[in-house]
Amino acid sequence: MAFFHRHPRLRLAGLLSAPLMWLAVAYLGALAVLLVSAFWTVNGFTGEVVREFTLANFRTLVTEEVYRNVTLRSIGVAVAVTAICVVLAVPMAFYMAKVAAPRSRHWLVILILTPLWASYLVKAYAWRVLLANDGPVDWLFFGHGPGYGLLATVVVLTYLWLPYMILPLYAGLERMPSSLLEASGDLGARPLRTFRAVVLPLLVPSIIAGSIFTFSLSLGDYITVQIVGGKTQLLGNLVYANIGAANNLPFAAAIATVPVLIMVIYLVAVRRSGALEEL
């Protein structure tokens, strides 16, 4: 023990070795296997995996219009969910951080976190009941509810991932000095001008931090679209379909690399915004 006390770096390395090994094996190792298997194919006659390097799967993804459309649709859904979450989360987080009484803020945070304690499947199937024909939402809109489909998918994903946008915004607003808002008011700025010129620029890193969650989770989701998406096809359920009925694991792996690549590009693009420090 005295040896490790004299060498703090070795002590730190010993403490971190187990979790880092787990990260390398369970997470990075799984991604490596995914990437390697994406370059294999399946024998059309026997159904066996052919472990020979080929770009056939990626060539299919690029050349076939259906897969390009599914990719663009998945990105569009992720962007729409993220944008709606921002619109809903900003006023909620602002009220929690700057308007609500200090004693009630902790309770508001608990209320925001409460939906996360419920099962994902329970929440998704609850929305399936709500959106069913002649269901509550259909009755509310006089028989013209959205039903199942792309719009329902966006609505349910927004509900599921909204807390992941609210919490980073709340943390960013809570750290923002109230004196900035008071100074803006003293200089004659109206509330809307204060929000646009003072609050919003300071919230950009927090918004990007929240979008990392909402965008990535929406991009790879397949359960929600299976439950309320109707005939909608996104990247997530294409992966699921090729693992299950089609039994084409290499092609499923190739499809799964698409959201991973998109998120890597997004993270590289936002790395200088300070958003990663908000996580």
C-alpha positions in Angstrom: 0.0 0.0 0.0 2.9 2.3 0.7 4.2 1.7 -2.8 0.9 2.9 -4.3 0.8 5.8 -2.0 4.1 7.0 -3.3 3.0 6.4 -6.9 -0.4 8.0 -7.3 -0.5 7.4 -11.1 -0.1 3.7 -10.6 -2.8 3.7 -8.0 -5.1 5.6 -10.4 -4.2 3.1 -13.2 -5.1 0.2 -10.9 -8.4 1.7 -9.9 -9.4 2.4 -13.5 -8.0 -0.8 -15.1 -11.2 -2.9 -14.4 -13.8 -0.4 -15.8 -11.6 0.5 -18.7 -11.1 -3.2 -19.5 -14.9 -3.7 -19.4 -15.3 -0.7 -21.7 -12.8 -2.0 -24.1 -14.2 -5.5 -24.2 -18.0 -5.0 -23.9 -18.4 -1.7 -25.8 -15.4 -1.1 -28.1 -15.1 -4.9 -28.7 -18.7 -5.2 -29.7 -18.4 -2.2 -32.1 -15.3 -3.8 -33.7 -17.1 -7.1 -34.2 -20.0 -5.2 -35.7 -17.8 -3.4 -38.1 -15.9 -6.5 -39.2 -19.1 -8.6 -39.7 -20.5 -5.8 -41.9 -17.9 -6.8 -44.5 -19.2 -10.4 -44.7 -22.0 -11.8 -46.7 -24.5 -14.7 -46.5 -24.6 -17.6 -48.9 -27.9 -17.3 -50.7 -28.3 -21.1 -50.9 -27.2 -22.4 -47.5 -27.8 -19.3 -45.4 -24.4 -19.6 -43.9 -22.2 -16.5 -43.2 -19.3 -16.2 -45.6 -16.4 -14.7 -43.7 -14.7 -13.1 -46.7 -14.1 -9.4 -47.1 -16.5 -7.6 -49.5 -18.1 -4.2 -49.9 -21.3 -5.8 -51.3 -23.4 -4.8 -48.2 -22.3 -1.1 -48.3 -22.7 -1.1 -52.1 -26.3 -2.1 -51.7 -26.9 0.5 -49.0 -25.5 3.2 -51.3 -27.0 2.1 -54.7 -30.5 0.9 -53.6 -32.9 3.9 -53.4 -35.0 2.2 -50.7 -32.1 2.2 -48.2 -31.2 5.8 -49.0 -34.8 6.8 -48.4 -34.9 5.0 -45.1 -31.7 6.7 -44.0 -33.0 10.1 -44.9 -36.3 9.4 -43.2 -34.5 8.2 -40.0 -32.4 11.4 -40.0 -35.5 13.5 -40.6 -37.4 11.8 -37.7 -34.3 12.3 -35.4 -34.1 16.0 -36.4 -37.8 16.5 -35.9 -37.8 14.9 -32.5 -34.8 17.0 -31.4 -36.3 20.2 -32.7 -39.7 19.6 -30.9 -37.9 18.6 -27.7 -35.9 21.9 -27.8 -39.1 24.0 -28.3 -40.8 22.2 -25.4 -37.8 22.0 -23.1 -36.6 25.6 -23.2 -39.6 27.2 -21.5 -40.0 24.3 -19.1 -36.3 24.4 -18.1 -36.3 28.2 -17.8 -39.3 28.1 -15.5 -37.7 25.4 -13.3 -34.4 27.3 -13.1 -35.3 30.9 -12.9 -39.0 31.3 -12.1 -40.0 28.5 -9.7 -39.3 28.9 -6.0 -36.1 27.2 -4.8 -38.0 24.8 -2.7 -40.1 23.5 -5.6 -37.2 23.1 -8.1 -36.2 19.7 -6.7 -39.8 18.5 -6.9 -40.0 19.7 -10.5 -36.8 17.8 -11.4 -38.3 14.7 -9.8 -41.5 15.1 -11.8 -39.4 15.4 -15.0 -37.5 12.2 -14.1 -40.5 10.2 -13.1 -41.5 9.0 -16.6 -38.0 7.6 -16.9 -38.7 5.2 -14.0 -41.5 3.5 -16.0 -40.8 0.7 -18.4 -40.0 1.8 -22.0 -42.4 -0.9 -23.4 -45.2 0.2 -21.0 -45.0 3.8 -22.2 -44.8 2.8 -25.8 -47.8 0.5 -25.6 -49.7 3.1 -23.6 -49.3 5.4 -26.5 -50.4 2.7 -28.9 -53.7 2.6 -26.9 -54.0 6.3 -27.0 -53.4 6.5 -30.7 -55.6 3.6 -31.7 -58.7 4.1 -33.9 -61.6 5.3 -31.7 -59.0 5.8 -29.0 -58.7 8.9 -26.7 -56.6 10.9 -29.2 -58.9 10.0 -32.1 -61.9 11.1 -30.0 -60.1 14.4 -29.0 -59.6 15.3 -32.7 -63.2 14.3 -33.7 -62.1 11.1 -35.5 -59.1 12.7 -37.2 -56.3 11.6 -34.9 -52.9 10.8 -36.4 -53.3 7.0 -35.9 -50.2 4.9 -36.4 -47.5 6.0 -38.8 -44.6 8.5 -39.1 -46.3 11.3 -37.1 -47.1 8.9 -34.3 -43.5 7.8 -34.2 -42.3 11.4 -33.9 -44.9 12.1 -31.1 -44.0 9.1 -29.0 -40.2 9.5 -29.4 -40.6 13.2 -28.4 -42.4 12.1 -25.3 -39.8 9.4 -24.5 -36.7 11.5 -24.9 -38.0 15.0 -23.7 -36.4 14.6 -20.2 -33.0 14.1 -21.8 -33.3 17.6 -23.3 -34.9 19.3 -20.2 -32.2 18.2 -17.8 -29.1 19.7 -19.6 -31.0 22.9 -20.3 -32.0 23.1 -16.6 -28.4 22.6 -15.5 -27.2 25.3 -18.0 -29.8 27.8 -16.9 -29.2 27.1 -13.2 -25.5 28.0 -13.6 -26.4 31.2 -15.5 -26.1 34.2 -13.2 -29.5 35.9 -12.6 -27.6 39.2 -12.7 -27.3 38.9 -16.5 -31.1 38.9 -16.8 -31.4 41.8 -14.4 -28.7 43.8 -16.3 -30.4 43.2 -19.6 -33.7 44.5 -18.0 -32.0 47.5 -16.6 -30.6 48.4 -20.0 -34.2 48.5 -21.3 -34.4 45.1 -23.1 -37.8 43.5 -23.2 -38.1 39.9 -22.0 -38.2 38.5 -25.5 -35.1 40.5 -26.4 -33.3 39.3 -23.2 -34.1 35.7 -24.0 -33.0 36.0 -27.6 -29.8 38.0 -27.0 -28.7 36.8 -23.6 -30.2 33.5 -22.6 -30.3 31.6 -25.9 -26.6 32.1 -26.9 -25.6 30.8 -23.5 -27.9 27.8 -23.9 -26.4 26.6 -27.2 -24.0 24.2 -25.5 -26.7 22.8 -23.3 -29.1 22.4 -26.3 -26.4 20.6 -28.3 -25.7 18.4 -25.2 -29.4 17.4 -25.0 -29.6 16.9 -28.8 -26.8 14.3 -28.6 -29.2 12.2 -26.5 -32.5 12.9 -28.4 -30.9 12.6 -31.8 -28.9 9.4 -31.2 -31.7 7.7 -29.3 -34.3 8.6 -32.0 -31.9 7.6 -34.8 -31.4 4.1 -33.6 -34.8 3.4 -32.1 -36.7 0.4 -33.4 -39.2 -0.5 -30.7 -41.4 2.6 -31.0 -41.6 2.4 -34.8 -42.6 -1.3 -34.4 -45.4 -0.5 -32.0 -46.9 2.8 -33.3 -45.1 3.3 -36.7 -47.5 1.3 -38.8 -45.8 0.6 -42.1 -43.0 3.2 -41.4 -39.5 1.9 -42.0 -36.5 3.4 -40.1 -33.0 2.2 -39.7 -33.7 0.5 -36.4 -36.4 -1.8 -37.6 -34.5 -2.6 -40.8 -31.7 -3.9 -38.6 -34.2 -5.9 -36.6 -35.8 -7.3 -39.7 -32.5 -8.5 -41.1 -31.5 -10.1 -37.8 -34.9 -11.9 -37.5 -36.9 -13.0 -40.6 -34.2 -12.4 -43.2 -31.4 -13.9 -41.0 -28.8 -11.8 -42.7 -26.6 -10.7 -39.8 -23.8 -9.1 -42.0 -26.3 -6.9 -43.8 -27.9 -6.0 -40.5 -24.4 -5.0 -39.2 -23.8 -2.9 -42.3 -27.1 -1.0 -41.7 -26.2 -0.6 -38.0 -23.0 1.2 -38.9 -25.0 4.0 -40.6 -26.4 5.6 -37.4 -23.0 5.0 -35.7 -21.2 6.9 -38.6 -23.8 9.7 -38.5 -23.3 10.1 -34.7 -19.5 10.1 -35.0 -19.8 12.9 -37.7 -22.2 14.8 -35.4 -20.0 14.5 -32.4 -16.9 15.6 -34.3 -18.9 18.6 -35.6 -20.0 19.8 -32.2 -16.9 18.9 -30.2 -15.7 22.6 -30.1 -19.1 24.0 -28.9 -18.5 23.0 -25.3 -21.5 20.7 -25.5 -19.6 17.6 -24.3 -18.7 19.4 -21.1 -22.4 19.7 -20.4 -23.0 16.0 -20.4 
